[in-house]
Amino acid sequence: MSAPDTLAHRSLASVWHPCTQMKRHEAEPPVAIARAQGPWLHGTDGRRYLDGISSWWVNLFGHGHPHIQAALADQLARLDHVMLAGFTHAPVVELSERLAALTGLGHAFYGSDGASATEIALKMSAHYWRNQGQSAKNRFVGLAGGYHGETVGALAVTDIPLFREAYGPLVRLAGTVPSPDARAAQPGESARETPRDVALRAAAALEAWLAEHHATTAALILEPLVQCAAGMAMHDAEYLRQARALCDSYNVHLVADEIAVGFGRTGTMFAHQQAGIRPDFLCLSKGLTGGTLALSAVLTTDTVYAAFYDDDVARGFLHSHSYTGNPLACRAALATLELFEQTDALARNTVLAQAIDTACAPLAAHPRVRHARRQGMIWAWDVDTPLPDFARRYHRHAMARGLLLRPIGRTLYAMPPYVLDDEAVQHLATNALAALDATLAEEATTPAPTEERLP
Ligand SMILES: *Cc1c(COP(=O)(O)O)cnc(C)c1O
């Protein structure tokens, strides 16, 4: 046991850490990080950790990328910030133009984090219907296990009981329809259901729901292809095509929350593109700035935009955050988009993903692993273990081996930055497997507290 890290102890006295029961830190203080480079985090104690989950899914091209750093330094010398109401600047204009070119959604509204993007999309959708004289369409529907952020408005569509329970009275709950999670495939008489069969079954349930509730429903919100916080629940793209068609026929908006799955995580720049569809609203954040600064954006269609364009102030979208369209964050986003082009990132990722698949084959074949799966640059393995606190134990064993992985419940997953070299790939694969065996070795010896599922 090393000497108490003063930074960690001062942190416990002064900082309220997110998504954490603080008492847990009595036994295990937070890890103090001094610096980071590429996929590696370097502790104040001199140890290094491979960032296997991209620091909560935000980092794309590694930490401290020189191209993003140079862009930020240049921007800081020119313009740090100016309010975006009544003013504009080159970074926000260029970023909006580039996002429109990438998505076909020509109007970008900015926020500072993912949950605010969710709220912007929900408010815009309901306000759109109100401006159309259909103010009864003001409710929402989401997928079972969906996660769209934790502010009071976003919790309405976040179907994760642990996050919502204490705040039930504050939340105007949305409807929930079954998830198209491919793991729900049922064994049939001659063959098991395919992921597409599961998608069609979930779409039928969505149709039944919309048939009953469309008159009061503004929008369906979903995470295309991978429901990350649910435990990397992956589904067939057919569900997105069906959902798009159903939203069209029932006059309901489709909100694609690509806060986690955008920017190449699922193999394509945006996940919904694999279904060949276009959402009415697209929420982006996390990887948008390459993991450097807090920024979110909601992109929408000409049709939505036009419904707000009027002589009447109250028909406008009167929403703002102080840092809306911050020039530094927009420059970081522009530099990140440039890196996609300069490094041909999507093509390189297909090669990197093969290498990680090969290195992780023993993990996928582990006798206690179920549903080994991958979508683009997201890997997940469900672990068959009676340990309710598997996640916490695994995290500890992985950190002891210089690897940051943080399972959700009994689902172990990796969502690494796009810049792993051979050594980092081997480090990930070898230590992920070793940490699994070390965790499972504790099964016999310890009593089980209650289950925890935290991202
Ligand atoms: C992380 C996440 C959010 C919330 O973003 P914050 O920046 O944490 O508020 C919303 N939706 C999805 C799909 C996410 O993964």
The ligand as an SDF file (V2000), in Angstrom:
LIG
                    3D

 15 15  0  0  0  0  0  0  0  0999 V2000
  -23.4450   10.4620  -22.1490 C   0  0  0  0  0  0  0  0  0  0  0  0
  -24.7510   10.4430  -22.8650 C   0  0  0  0  0  0  0  0  0  0  0  0
  -25.6750   11.4910  -22.6990 C   0  0  0  0  0  0  0  0  0  0  0  0
  -25.4830   12.6170  -21.7080 C   0  0  0  0  0  0  0  0  0  0  0  0
  -24.3700   13.3810  -21.9840 O   0  0  0  0  0  0  0  0  0  0  0  0
  -23.7350   14.2520  -20.7890 P   0  0  0  0  0  0  0  0  0  0  0  0
  -22.6980   15.0610  -21.4530 O   0  0  0  0  0  0  0  0  0  0  0  0
  -23.1700   13.2450  -19.8220 O   0  0  0  0  0  0  0  0  0  0  0  0
  -24.8300   15.0480  -20.2040 O   0  0  0  0  0  0  0  0  0  0  0  0
  -26.8360   11.4470  -23.4320 C   0  0  0  0  0  0  0  0  0  0  0  0
  -27.0780   10.4370  -24.2960 N   0  0  0  0  0  0  0  0  0  0  0  0
  -26.2150    9.4240  -24.4800 C   0  0  0  0  0  0  0  0  0  0  0  0
  -26.5410    8.3550  -25.4720 C   0  0  0  0  0  0  0  0  0  0  0  0
  -25.0330    9.3790  -23.7510 C   0  0  0  0  0  0  0  0  0  0  0  0
  -24.2100    8.3350  -23.8770 O   0  0  0  0  0  0  0  0  0  0  0  0
  1  2  1  0
  2  3  1  0
  2 14  2  0
  3  4  1  0
  3 10  2  0
  4  5  1  0
  5  6  1  0
  6  7  2  0
  6  8  1  0
  6  9  1  0
 10 11  1  0
 11 12  2  0
 12 13  1  0
 12 14  1  0
 14 15  1  0
M  END
$$$$
